[in-house]
């Protein structure tokens, strides 16, 4: 009997072959970071079903440390894949394999050549999982939706964070989830080809392996269309590495003894650690009691309430928050829920609920803020819109008048404000990276099989939190994976991630040289600070006790309501849709390409039932005004026509081609003249376009050069 174990970054695969190499047992399951326990359990299961003596080997990205601990034979996964392909799919030219966090292209014809992702997990299963989470879909659901798509958007795939920056506006602007799902799969294809092909054409008989390609029909179709091939996803495509390990294994082992050895030796804890968040229960109790004092006054909100109220709406990247206050700025009502990709439908439900439960509701003002500020304001006829930095400052100042530093960590963004003399003097925002935000922790919790609240609680009393530094989400995947190999428990990984969030905020986003320069009267807010591990880590890193309001996640909505209260004219009523109008309200979204200039912005046109309209996705005012510019005053058009006016001369000494991009765009007149005078015929590439880029992306001999380089 032959047994192969493939321990990957997120899953564990096991195969059992009889003496004729027939597959008699196999399993594929997530290990949720419990690598040793899961492996031992599988070996026992195999021993009970098939017998305890077997020729045995381990493979996989997380299997090496485990194999070393019990002195079991280890087969490198690329080699295992090749062994299995030679046996089960002879004649294969290229293998494309996508795993949880790794991507590989194996060229088998004319000698083995391997392309693997290094430290970037963009375009892998973990990336697809992150994007599915953002769309509030399961992986299977996302694949089914993608097959109904009508169009694709351009989405970054090199990093999950950049991809979120592309996807979130599409969600907030009402783009169809099916179109976004299809675009995500296309982004994975582009990332794999651009990052891994590196100048070698992918052609001939192509084999698709690994979870993402096995489970997603749409992903396979996208590869086929982009490469111009008809690839094959073979039977047992998920098990090729495990099968290769089983085929290559030579030594006979006692599986039960190996399982026992694994549990005894496990994996020694060799990672770098840092001090625990709480030394004991008493320290934690004192911490809880202190933060319980920071509360915003609340008032009764009976059903017959008829006094004027002010409503604040914070439509964020992942959640929707609503706060209703009275004329004394006391809270009457709050609502906080995930936006599920459709914030407008959720807001309609909340506002209708307010009308129904309070028949005499007297709305004096409605103010919107957050990512979806413009959409919510246009849809429901809100009175005011306020930039979220101002909304958060307004709330914090009302709560703590002498505040000199505010930090707000939301689902995907981070805002920090320095306050001097009662005004914002400096603002720090995360521009491209969300590795210190709520979705960062949520993604890791889900990858390890936990609800985010349960996951972060695990870290409160961890004895040796892992020192993960303050790195990008994608690199952090690798750090967590390494910590798992080094024997770190889930508790210590959880605590380490919470500490990393804080270090990322202070040293990468704010770029502080020391915590002291941030201020001494600090208010922390945003949903991420409900997480006590993050809050405690922040206080320890800053070396002071901070204020976290009990409505930390609602401060944007509360600040918007306060802003509206100050701006509203006494006695006036809000322009908010009435209850009958709210019931009748619906919106339709349509995606279209603007086409009024070379940018070809993908517009999302929201049309509301009352005839109102909001156009988003535009990078200029042209789609809204409907006017075309007069190209006589367009310097860019003038320059373009000037460059295209240079025609190829006589070919006396040869032909030279210049790419019309980067510095050649600026210096083309010089080079054209220079080479023409020397007797060369000078031609240039056509105008850059998405189509041209996609055609050439596989020819870049580097995985670090991005478009347009």
Secondary structure per residue as TSV (DSSP state, phi and psi in degrees):
chain	resnum	aa	ss	phi	psi
A	1	X	-	360.0	141.0
A	2	X	E	-117.6	135.9
A	3	X	E	-126.9	128.9
A	4	X	E	-120.6	132.6
A	5	X	E	-118.5	125.0
A	6	X	E	-115.1	106.4
A	7	X	E	-101.1	102.3
A	8	X	-	-91.7	-173.3
A	9	X	S	-70.2	-30.3
A	10	X	S	-126.4	-19.9
A	11	X	E	-129.6	164.8
A	12	X	E	-129.5	131.9
A	13	X	E	-121.6	139.8
A	14	X	E	-135.4	135.4
A	15	X	E	-128.5	147.9
A	16	X	E	-126.8	125.6
A	17	X	E	-112.8	143.5
A	18	X	-	-83.4	-172.6
A	19	X	T	-70.8	-6.8
A	20	X	T	-106.7	13.8
A	21	X	-	63.8	28.4
A	22	X	-	-86.0	139.6
A	23	X	E	-75.8	114.2
A	24	X	E	-108.1	-14.5
A	25	X	E	-158.9	141.1
A	26	X	E	-154.1	155.9
A	27	X	E	-149.6	150.0
A	28	X	E	-140.1	114.0
A	29	X	E	-150.3	157.5
A	30	X	E	-75.4	141.1
A	31	X	-	-98.4	-8.5
A	32	X	T	47.0	39.7
A	33	X	T	76.5	-5.6
A	34	X	-	-90.9	67.8
A	35	X	H	-66.7	-51.1
A	36	X	H	-64.7	-47.8
A	37	X	H	-60.1	-43.2
A	38	X	H	-67.3	-41.3
A	39	X	H	-63.7	-45.1
A	40	X	H	-61.7	-41.7
A	41	X	H	-62.0	-42.3
A	42	X	H	-64.8	-43.1
A	43	X	H	-63.1	-38.9
A	44	X	H	-64.4	-42.0
A	45	X	H	-60.7	-44.1
A	46	X	H	-64.0	-42.8
A	47	X	H	-60.5	-40.7
A	48	X	H	-68.6	-40.1
A	49	X	H	-82.2	-38.8
A	50	X	H	-120.4	-11.2
A	51	X	-	115.9	150.7
A	52	X	S	-90.2	-17.1
A	53	X	E	-92.7	127.0
A	54	X	E	-156.5	150.5
A	55	X	E	-76.1	125.5
A	56	X	E	-138.2	142.8
A	57	X	E	-152.4	154.8
A	58	X	E	-113.5	145.4
A	59	X	E	-141.0	-177.9
A	60	X	S	105.9	157.0
A	61	X	T	-65.2	-26.7
A	62	X	T	-106.4	7.7
A	63	X	T	-89.9	-17.4
A	64	X	H	-64.3	-49.5
A	65	X	H	-59.7	-37.7
A	66	X	H	-68.1	-42.9
A	67	X	H	-62.1	-41.0
A	68	X	H	-62.7	-38.6
A	69	X	H	-65.1	-28.2
A	70	X	H	-113.0	9.5
A	71	X	T	58.7	31.3
A	72	X	-	-85.2	153.7
A	73	X	-	-67.7	138.9
A	74	X	B	-118.8	133.3
A	75	X	-	-114.0	122.3
A	76	X	-	-58.9	138.0
A	77	X	H	-65.5	-34.7
A	78	X	H	-64.2	-43.1
A	79	X	H	-64.0	-41.9
A	80	X	H	-60.6	-41.2
A	81	X	H	-61.8	-43.1
A	82	X	H	-65.0	-41.8
A	83	X	H	-58.4	-46.2
A	84	X	H	-66.0	-41.1
A	85	X	H	-64.8	-41.7
A	86	X	H	-61.6	-34.7
A	87	X	H	-79.6	-45.5
A	88	X	H	-99.4	-22.2
A	89	X	S	-140.4	63.3
A	90	X	T	-61.0	145.5
A	91	X	T	93.0	1.1
A	92	X	-	-69.7	133.2
A	93	X	-	-93.0	-43.2
A	94	X	E	-136.8	137.2
A	95	X	E	-113.5	127.4
A	96	X	E	-109.4	118.9
A	97	X	E	-125.6	123.6
A	98	X	E	-114.0	127.2
A	99	X	-	-113.0	-159.9
A	100	X	S	-64.5	-46.6
A	101	X	S	-134.3	5.4
A	102	X	-	-126.4	153.9
A	103	X	E	-133.3	137.2
A	104	X	E	-138.4	142.1
A	105	X	E	-121.4	122.9
A	106	X	E	-110.1	117.5
A	107	X	E	-92.3	117.1
A	108	X	-	-99.4	-23.8
A	109	X	T	-76.3	141.3
A	110	X	T	56.6	47.2
A	111	X	S	92.4	148.4
A	112	X	-	-76.1	129.6
A	113	X	E	-133.9	131.2
A	114	X	E	-117.1	135.1
A	115	X	E	-119.5	126.8
A	116	X	E	-133.0	148.4
A	117	X	-	-69.8	143.8
A	118	X	-	-88.7	-100.1
A	119	X	S	-97.0	1.0
A	120	X	-	-105.4	128.2
A	121	X	-	-102.7	16.3
A	122	X	T	-62.1	138.7
A	123	X	T	80.4	17.4
A	124	X	S	-113.1	-174.8
A	125	X	H	-59.8	-39.2
A	126	X	H	-62.2	-38.9
A	127	X	H	-62.8	-46.1
A	128	X	H	-63.1	-40.8
A	129	X	H	-59.7	-44.0
A	130	X	H	-60.2	-43.9
A	131	X	H	-69.3	-36.4
A	132	X	H	-63.7	-39.6
A	133	X	H	-59.2	-41.8
A	134	X	H	-63.3	-35.0
A	135	X	T	-87.0	2.0
A	136	X	T	57.6	43.8
A	137	X	-	-129.4	156.3
A	138	X	-	-82.9	166.4
A	139	X	H	-61.1	-41.1
A	140	X	H	-67.6	-41.4
A	141	X	H	-62.4	-39.9
A	142	X	H	-65.8	-39.0
A	143	X	H	-65.1	-42.5
A	144	X	H	-64.7	-41.3
A	145	X	H	-63.0	-42.6
A	146	X	H	-61.5	-29.8
A	147	X	T	-71.5	-13.0
A	148	X	T	-99.3	5.4
A	149	X	-	-67.8	151.8
A	150	X	-	-109.2	-21.9
A	151	X	-	-153.7	165.7
A	152	X	-	-123.3	146.0
A	153	X	-	-104.3	160.5
A	154	X	-	-83.6	118.1
A	155	X	-	-127.5	134.3
A	156	X	-	-66.1	146.3
A	157	X	-	-130.1	-5.8
A	158	X	S	-64.9	-31.9
A	159	X	-	-143.3	138.1
A	160	X	H	-57.6	-31.5
A	161	X	H	-70.0	-44.4
A	162	X	H	-64.5	-37.4
A	163	X	H	-62.1	-43.2
A	164	X	H	-60.3	-37.7
A	165	X	H	-63.6	-28.8
A	166	X	H	-82.5	-37.9
A	167	X	H	-78.1	-40.0
A	168	X	H	-57.8	-45.8
A	169	X	H	-60.7	-36.5
A	170	X	H	-62.1	-43.0
A	171	X	H	-62.7	-48.6
A	172	X	H	-66.6	-26.1
A	173	X	T	-91.4	1.4
A	174	X	T	89.6	18.0
A	175	X	-	-64.3	149.8
A	176	X	-	-68.6	132.4
A	177	X	H	-56.1	-35.4
A	178	X	H	-61.9	-42.2
A	179	X	H	-66.5	-39.1
A	180	X	H	-66.0	-42.9
A	181	X	H	-59.3	-47.1
A	182	X	H	-61.1	-39.1
A	183	X	H	-65.1	-35.3
A	184	X	H	-64.6	-44.7
A	185	X	H	-63.2	-39.4
A	186	X	H	-65.5	-36.3
A	187	X	H	-62.8	-38.6
A	188	X	H	-63.4	-42.7
A	189	X	H	-60.5	-47.9
A	190	X	H	-61.5	-42.1
A	191	X	H	-63.4	-43.5
A	192	X	H	-63.3	-46.5
A	193	X	I	-70.4	-48.8
A	194	X	I	-65.9	-36.5
A	195	X	I	-85.0	-28.9
A	196	X	I	-115.2	-28.3
A	197	X	I	-63.3	-43.4
A	198	X	T	49.6	49.2
A	199	X	T	93.8	-10.7
A	200	X	-	-100.7	122.9
A	201	X	-	-66.2	141.1
A	202	X	-	-96.5	106.8
A	203	X	-	-150.8	172.8
A	204	X	S	88.4	-148.6
A	205	X	S	-84.5	109.4
A	206	X	E	-103.8	132.2
A	207	X	E	-110.0	132.0
A	208	X	E	-102.7	125.5
A	209	X	E	-129.5	164.7
A	210	X	S	94.7	159.6
A	211	X	H	-54.2	-56.0
A	212	X	H	-55.0	-43.6
A	213	X	H	-74.6	-28.4
A	214	X	H	-72.6	-43.3
A	215	X	H	-86.4	-18.3
A	216	X	-	-112.1	107.6
A	217	X	H	-65.1	-39.3
A	218	X	H	-64.6	-37.3
A	219	X	H	-64.9	-42.0
A	220	X	H	-63.3	-42.9
A	221	X	H	-61.7	-40.7
A	222	X	H	-63.5	-40.4
A	223	X	H	-62.8	-45.8
A	224	X	H	-57.9	-47.7
A	225	X	H	-64.7	-43.8
A	226	X	H	-69.8	-39.4
A	227	X	H	-87.0	-17.8
A	228	X	T	70.9	35.4
A	229	X	S	-128.4	172.8
A	230	X	-	-119.7	94.5
A	231	X	-	-75.5	164.3
A	232	X	B	-119.4	133.7
A	233	X	-	-106.2	102.9
A	234	X	-	-72.9	166.1
A	235	X	T	-61.0	143.1
A	236	X	T	59.6	33.6
A	237	X	G	-60.9	-25.6
A	238	X	G	-75.4	-17.7
A	239	X	G	-108.0	7.6
A	240	X	H	-59.5	-40.8
A	241	X	H	-66.2	-44.3
A	242	X	H	-63.5	-40.4
A	243	X	H	-64.4	-41.9
A	244	X	H	-60.9	-40.9
A	245	X	H	-63.4	-42.0
A	246	X	H	-66.2	-42.5
A	247	X	H	-63.0	-37.7
A	248	X	H	-85.1	-19.4
A	249	X	-	-57.9	145.7
A	250	X	-	-126.6	-30.7
A	251	X	-	-91.9	144.0
A	252	X	E	-89.9	136.2
A	253	X	E	-132.0	154.2
A	254	X	E	-91.6	110.8
A	255	X	H	-65.1	-37.8
A	256	X	H	-65.9	-42.0
A	257	X	H	-64.9	-39.3
A	258	X	H	-62.4	-41.8
A	259	X	H	-61.1	-43.1
A	260	X	H	-63.8	-44.4
A	261	X	H	-58.8	-42.2
A	262	X	H	-58.4	-46.3
A	263	X	H	-70.0	-34.1
A	264	X	H	-69.8	-50.6
A	265	X	H	-87.1	-30.6
A	266	X	-	49.9	-135.3
A	267	X	-	-132.1	120.1
A	268	X	-	-61.4	143.5
A	269	X	-	-78.7	99.4
A	270	X	-	-115.1	10.9
A	271	X	S	-82.9	163.8
A	272	X	-	-79.2	133.5
A	273	X	E	-121.1	173.1
A	274	X	E	-138.5	169.2
A	275	X	-	-61.2	150.3
A	276	X	-	-66.5	159.6
A	277	X	S	-71.2	-42.9
A	278	X	-	-127.9	133.5
A	279	X	S	-75.2	-34.0
A	280	X	S	-157.3	175.4
A	281	X	H	-63.8	-38.0
A	282	X	H	-62.0	-41.1
A	283	X	H	-63.2	-40.3
A	284	X	H	-66.3	-41.9
A	285	X	H	-62.6	-41.7
A	286	X	H	-64.7	-39.2
A	287	X	H	-61.4	-46.4
A	288	X	H	-62.7	-44.1
A	289	X	H	-63.1	-40.6
A	290	X	H	-64.1	-44.4
A	291	X	H	-75.3	-19.5
A	292	X	H	-68.0	-18.0
A	293	X	T	-77.7	-20.8
A	294	X	-	-84.1	83.9
A	295	X	-	-122.4	149.5
A	296	X	-	-92.6	133.9
A	297	X	-	-57.8	139.3
A	298	X	B	-122.2	146.2
A	299	X	-	-121.5	163.2
A	300	X	-	-69.7	149.4
A	301	X	-	-133.5	69.4
A	302	X	-	-66.5	163.6
A	303	X	T	-63.8	-26.6
A	304	X	T	-95.0	18.6
A	305	X	-	-61.5	126.0
A	306	X	-	-126.2	-1.9
A	307	X	S	-71.7	160.5
A	308	X	E	-63.0	139.6
A	309	X	E	-127.0	156.0
A	310	X	E	-121.7	131.1
A	311	X	E	-111.2	132.3
A	312	X	E	-113.6	132.0
A	313	X	E	-120.8	122.0
A	314	X	E	-114.6	101.8
A	315	X	E	-94.3	96.0
A	316	X	-	-91.2	-171.9
A	317	X	S	-69.7	-35.5
A	318	X	S	-125.8	-13.5
A	319	X	E	-134.8	162.0
A	320	X	E	-120.5	128.7
A	321	X	E	-122.2	138.2
A	322	X	E	-130.2	134.5
A	323	X	E	-130.8	134.7
A	324	X	E	-117.1	126.4
A	325	X	E	-124.0	159.3
A	326	X	-	-93.7	-171.9
A	327	X	T	-68.9	-14.2
A	328	X	T	-97.9	11.3
A	329	X	S	66.0	21.3
A	330	X	-	-90.0	143.5
A	331	X	E	-73.5	130.9
A	332	X	E	-104.9	-33.7
A	333	X	E	-157.6	142.0
A	334	X	E	-137.8	154.0
A	335	X	E	-147.2	134.4
A	336	X	E	-142.7	116.0
A	337	X	E	-153.1	156.3
A	338	X	E	-62.8	144.2
A	339	X	-	-80.1	-11.5
A	340	X	T	50.0	30.3
A	341	X	T	77.6	-0.7
A	342	X	-	-142.4	75.3
A	343	X	H	-62.7	-30.5
A	344	X	H	-67.0	-44.5
A	345	X	H	-61.7	-39.5
A	346	X	H	-67.1	-42.3
A	347	X	H	-64.7	-38.1
A	348	X	H	-59.3	-43.9
A	349	X	H	-60.4	-45.5
A	350	X	H	-65.9	-46.9
A	351	X	H	-66.7	-39.9
A	352	X	H	-62.8	-40.0
A	353	X	H	-59.6	-38.8
A	354	X	H	-64.8	-44.3
A	355	X	H	-61.1	-43.7
A	356	X	H	-69.4	-39.2
A	357	X	H	-82.3	-14.7
A	358	X	-	-134.6	82.1
A	359	X	T	-56.5	-27.4
A	360	X	T	-97.9	20.4
A	361	X	-	-53.0	125.4
A	362	X	E	-116.0	93.3
A	363	X	E	-87.0	117.0
A	364	X	E	-88.9	-31.8
A	365	X	E	-159.5	151.0
A	366	X	E	-131.6	127.4
A	367	X	E	-125.4	134.9
A	368	X	E	-110.7	152.3
A	369	X	E	-151.2	175.4
A	370	X	S	93.6	-174.9
A	371	X	T	-51.8	-46.3
A	372	X	T	-93.9	25.4
A	373	X	H	-53.9	-52.8
A	374	X	H	-65.7	-41.0
A	375	X	H	-65.2	-47.5
A	376	X	H	-64.6	-39.6
A	377	X	H	-65.1	-44.8
A	378	X	H	-68.7	-39.9
A	379	X	H	-66.4	-46.3
A	380	X	H	-105.9	8.8
A	381	X	T	58.4	48.8
A	382	X	-	-67.3	160.4
A	383	X	S	-81.8	-41.0
A	384	X	E	-135.2	155.3
A	385	X	E	-124.9	141.0
A	386	X	-	-135.2	138.3
A	387	X	-	-60.2	140.0
A	388	X	H	-64.3	-29.5
A	389	X	H	-60.3	-42.4
A	390	X	H	-68.1	-39.6
A	391	X	H	-61.0	-45.4
A	392	X	H	-67.7	-39.3
A	393	X	H	-64.5	-42.8
A	394	X	H	-57.7	-44.1
A	395	X	H	-66.9	-45.7
A	396	X	H	-65.1	-40.4
A	397	X	H	-66.0	-38.0
A	398	X	H	-63.8	-34.4
A	399	X	H	-81.0	-38.3
A	400	X	-	-142.5	90.7
A	401	X	T	-54.9	-31.8
A	402	X	T	-95.4	21.0
A	403	X	-	-57.8	135.8
A	404	X	-	-121.6	-2.7
A	405	X	E	-154.3	133.1
A	406	X	E	-124.3	132.8
A	407	X	E	-125.7	128.2
A	408	X	E	-123.7	119.0
A	409	X	E	-114.9	115.7
A	410	X	-	-104.8	-157.2
A	411	X	S	-66.0	-44.5
A	412	X	S	-133.7	0.0
A	413	X	-	-133.2	161.5
A	414	X	E	-135.7	131.1
A	415	X	E	-128.8	131.9
A	416	X	E	-129.6	134.4
A	417	X	E	-125.8	132.6
A	418	X	E	-96.0	132.8
A	419	X	E	-113.8	128.6
A	420	X	E	-134.2	132.5
A	421	X	T	51.9	40.2
A	422	X	T	76.5	11.2
A	423	X	E	-136.2	154.1
A	424	X	E	-69.9	122.0
A	425	X	E	-104.1	-20.9
A	426	X	E	-155.2	144.0
A	427	X	E	-127.2	134.7
A	428	X	E	-119.5	129.2
A	429	X	E	-128.5	148.4
A	430	X	-	-77.9	123.7
A	431	X	S	-90.3	-52.9
A	432	X	S	-117.3	-16.9
A	433	X	-	-113.7	133.8
A	434	X	-	-114.7	26.1
A	435	X	T	-70.9	-9.3
A	436	X	T	-108.9	24.3
A	437	X	S	-113.8	175.6
A	438	X	H	-60.5	-39.6
A	439	X	H	-67.0	-25.2
A	440	X	H	-61.2	-49.6
A	441	X	H	-68.0	-39.6
A	442	X	H	-61.3	-42.6
A	443	X	H	-61.3	-44.7
A	444	X	H	-66.3	-40.5
A	445	X	H	-59.3	-46.3
A	446	X	H	-66.6	-37.1
A	447	X	H	-63.2	-31.0
A	448	X	T	-95.3	5.0
A	449	X	T	85.1	27.3
A	450	X	-	-124.2	154.8
A	451	X	-	-72.2	144.7
A	452	X	H	-60.5	-35.0
A	453	X	H	-66.8	-45.6
A	454	X	H	-65.2	-38.3
A	455	X	H	-63.4	-45.8
A	456	X	H	-72.4	-29.3
A	457	X	H	-63.1	-32.9
A	458	X	H	-57.0	-31.8
A	459	X	T	-81.8	-11.1
A	460	X	T	-59.2	-39.9
A	461	X	T	-115.8	23.8
A	462	X	-	-61.8	137.2
A	463	X	S	-83.0	-29.8
A	464	X	S	-137.9	74.4
A	465	X	E	-55.1	136.8
A	466	X	E	-68.9	136.3
A	467	X	-	-86.8	99.1
A	468	X	-	-100.0	-1.5
A	469	X	-	72.0	-154.0
A	470	X	S	-134.5	76.3
A	471	X	-	-112.3	172.6
A	472	X	-	-64.0	151.6
A	473	X	H	-51.0	-45.1
A	474	X	H	-67.3	-43.2
A	475	X	H	-67.6	-34.3
A	476	X	H	-62.7	-33.4
A	477	X	H	-53.2	-45.3
A	478	X	H	-66.2	-39.1
A	479	X	H	-64.8	-42.8
A	480	X	H	-64.5	-41.8
A	481	X	H	-61.3	-41.6
A	482	X	H	-65.4	-40.0
A	483	X	H	-62.9	-37.9
A	484	X	H	-61.8	-44.6
A	485	X	H	-61.2	-33.3
A	486	X	T	-85.7	7.6
A	487	X	T	92.4	14.6
A	488	X	-	-70.7	138.5
A	489	X	-	-78.6	163.6
A	490	X	H	-60.6	-37.1
A	491	X	H	-60.3	-45.8
A	492	X	H	-71.8	-29.9
A	493	X	H	-68.9	-43.2
A	494	X	H	-58.8	-48.8
A	495	X	H	-62.7	-41.9
A	496	X	H	-61.2	-39.4
A	497	X	H	-66.9	-40.2
A	498	X	H	-63.1	-40.8
A	499	X	H	-66.5	-37.4
A	500	X	H	-63.6	-38.3
A	501	X	H	-55.5	-46.4
A	502	X	H	-67.8	-45.4
A	503	X	H	-63.6	-37.7
A	504	X	I	-61.8	-42.9
A	505	X	I	-63.2	-47.7
A	506	X	I	-74.8	-43.4
A	507	X	I	-100.5	-20.1
A	508	X	I	-104.3	-42.3
A	509	X	I	-84.4	-52.8
A	510	X	S	-78.2	-25.7
A	511	X	-	57.3	42.4
A	512	X	-	-77.2	140.3
A	513	X	S	-80.5	-26.4
A	514	X	S	-152.3	153.1
A	515	X	G	-61.5	-28.3
A	516	X	G	-61.7	-29.2
A	517	X	G	-74.6	-6.4
A	518	X	G	-81.1	-27.4
A	519	X	-	131.0	167.5
A	520	X	S	-116.9	-14.2
A	521	X	S	-111.0	89.8
A	522	X	E	-109.2	131.1
A	523	X	E	-110.8	127.1
A	524	X	E	-107.9	139.8
A	525	X	E	-149.7	177.2
A	526	X	S	99.8	150.6
A	527	X	G	-57.5	-29.8
A	528	X	G	-63.2	-27.6
A	529	X	G	-80.5	-3.6
A	530	X	G	-67.0	-22.0
A	531	X	S	-74.1	111.4
A	532	X	H	-67.2	-28.3
A	533	X	H	-66.7	-42.2
A	534	X	H	-66.2	-43.3
A	535	X	H	-60.5	-46.2
A	536	X	H	-64.9	-42.2
A	537	X	H	-62.1	-37.6
A	538	X	H	-65.3	-45.1
A	539	X	H	-63.3	-40.5
A	540	X	H	-67.4	-40.3
A	541	X	H	-70.0	-36.4
A	542	X	H	-79.8	-24.1
A	543	X	T	72.9	29.6
A	544	X	S	-153.9	166.0
A	545	X	-	-91.3	127.8
A	546	X	-	-107.2	169.3
A	547	X	E	-102.7	123.5
A	548	X	E	-117.3	107.9
A	549	X	-	-60.3	152.2
A	550	X	T	-66.4	-15.0
A	551	X	T	-109.4	40.2
A	552	X	G	-50.2	-41.2
A	553	X	G	-78.9	-10.5
A	554	X	G	-109.0	7.8
A	555	X	H	-63.9	-31.9
A	556	X	H	-64.3	-46.3
A	557	X	H	-66.7	-41.6
A	558	X	H	-63.4	-43.9
A	559	X	H	-63.6	-38.4
A	560	X	H	-63.4	-41.4
A	561	X	H	-63.9	-41.9
A	562	X	H	-63.1	-41.1
A	563	X	H	-60.6	-46.1
A	564	X	H	-62.3	-38.3
A	565	X	H	-62.5	-39.5
A	566	X	H	-70.9	-35.1
A	567	X	H	-83.0	-26.1
A	568	X	S	-67.8	144.3
A	569	X	-	-86.8	129.9
A	570	X	T	-58.4	136.2
A	571	X	T	89.7	-16.3
A	572	X	-	-81.2	152.3
A	573	X	-	-100.8	154.6
A	574	X	-	-69.9	156.1
A	575	X	-	-85.9	5.4
A	576	X	-	-52.7	144.9
A	577	X	-	-53.1	139.7
A	578	X	-	-73.4	173.0
A	579	X	H	-60.2	-48.1
A	580	X	H	-60.7	-40.3
A	581	X	H	-64.6	-37.9
A	582	X	H	-64.5	-41.4
A	583	X	H	-62.4	-40.0
A	584	X	H	-80.7	-10.6
A	585	X	-	-65.2	133.6
A	586	X	-	-153.2	163.1
A	587	X	E	-134.1	154.0
A	588	X	E	-123.8	142.3
A	589	X	E	-118.2	144.5
A	590	X	E	-138.4	134.5
A	591	X	E	-99.5	134.8
A	592	X	E	-150.2	156.5
A	593	X	E	-91.3	133.7
A	594	X	-	-64.1	-54.3
A	595	X	-	73.3	6.3
A	596	X	S	-87.4	-7.0
A	597	X	S	-155.7	-178.6
A	598	X	T	-67.4	-17.0
A	599	X	T	-66.8	-30.1
A	600	X	-	47.9	52.2
A	601	X	-	-54.4	136.0
A	602	X	E	-84.1	106.6
A	603	X	E	-90.0	144.0
A	604	X	E	-111.4	116.1
A	605	X	E	-101.0	112.4
A	606	X	E	-94.6	121.1
A	607	X	E	-113.1	126.9
A	608	X	E	-99.4	157.4
A	609	X	T	-62.3	-22.6
A	610	X	T	-89.6	10.6
A	611	X	S	94.3	-9.2
A	612	X	-	-69.5	161.1
A	613	X	E	-146.4	145.1
A	614	X	E	-136.2	125.2
A	615	X	E	-103.8	129.7
A	616	X	E	-132.4	167.5
A	617	X	S	92.8	-4.4
A	618	X	-	-87.3	140.9
A	619	X	S	-100.8	3.6
A	620	X	S	-150.0	179.2
A	621	X	S	-85.0	-3.2
A	622	X	H	-56.2	-47.2
A	623	X	H	-61.9	-27.6
A	624	X	H	-80.4	-42.9
A	625	X	H	-80.4	-26.3
A	626	X	-	76.7	6.5
A	627	X	-	-93.3	142.4
A	628	X	-	-97.0	139.2
A	629	X	-	-70.9	153.2
A	630	X	-	-83.8	113.6
A	631	X	G	-68.6	-6.8
A	632	X	G	-64.1	-28.1
A	633	X	G	-105.0	14.1
A	634	X	-	-98.9	102.7
A	635	X	H	-62.1	-36.1
A	636	X	H	-67.2	-41.2
A	637	X	H	-66.4	-39.0
A	638	X	H	-60.8	-45.5
A	639	X	H	-64.3	-41.3
A	640	X	H	-62.5	-46.6
A	641	X	H	-64.2	-34.9
A	642	X	H	-63.4	-46.2
A	643	X	H	-66.2	-41.4
A	644	X	H	-70.8	-13.3
A	645	X	T	-75.9	-15.4
A	646	X	-	-77.5	115.0
A	647	X	-	-101.8	150.7
A	648	X	-	-61.3	136.7
A	649	X	-	-90.4	-156.9
A	650	X	-	-78.7	141.9
A	651	X	-	-93.8	88.6
A	652	X	S	-97.2	-31.9
A	653	X	S	-124.2	-0.8
A	654	X	-	139.9	178.3
A	655	X	E	-122.5	131.5
A	656	X	E	-119.9	129.8
A	657	X	E	-106.3	130.8
A	658	X	E	-115.4	132.2
A	659	X	-	-75.3	127.2
A	660	X	S	-84.6	69.5
A	661	X	S	-155.0	168.3
A	662	X	T	50.2	-134.5
A	663	X	H	-71.0	-20.2
A	664	X	H	-64.2	-28.0
A	665	X	H	-63.4	-42.8
A	666	X	H	-75.2	-37.4
A	667	X	H	-103.2	9.8
A	668	X	H	-57.2	-42.4
A	669	X	H	-56.5	-40.5
A	670	X	H	-65.0	-52.2
A	671	X	H	-66.7	-37.7
A	672	X	H	-60.2	-47.1
A	673	X	H	-65.8	-44.4
A	674	X	H	-57.4	-53.6
A	675	X	H	-72.7	-32.8
A	676	X	H	-63.2	-43.2
A	677	X	H	-62.6	-29.5
A	678	X	T	-82.2	-1.7
A	679	X	T	96.3	12.9
A	680	X	-	-94.9	152.0
A	681	X	E	-91.3	122.0
A	682	X	E	-105.4	123.0
A	683	X	E	-122.5	158.9
A	684	X	E	-127.0	163.0
A	685	X	-	-68.9	159.8
A	686	X	-	-67.9	172.9
A	687	X	-	-60.5	136.9
A	688	X	-	-62.0	139.9
A	689	X	-	-149.9	165.6
A	690	X	H	-59.9	-40.3
A	691	X	H	-62.5	-44.5
A	692	X	H	-63.5	-42.0
A	693	X	H	-61.7	-46.1
A	694	X	H	-64.1	-35.2
A	695	X	H	-65.4	-33.6
A	696	X	H	-101.4	-0.7
A	697	X	G	-64.1	-29.5
A	698	X	G	-74.8	-7.4
A	699	X	G	-93.2	-3.3
A	700	X	-	-78.3	118.3
A	701	X	S	-83.3	40.7
A	702	X	-	-156.7	147.7
A	703	X	S	-100.6	8.4
A	704	X	S	-112.4	-9.7
A	705	X	-	-86.0	128.1
A	706	X	-	-103.8	161.2
A	707	X	T	-59.9	136.4
A	708	X	T	-93.8	3.6
A	709	X	-	-60.8	360.0
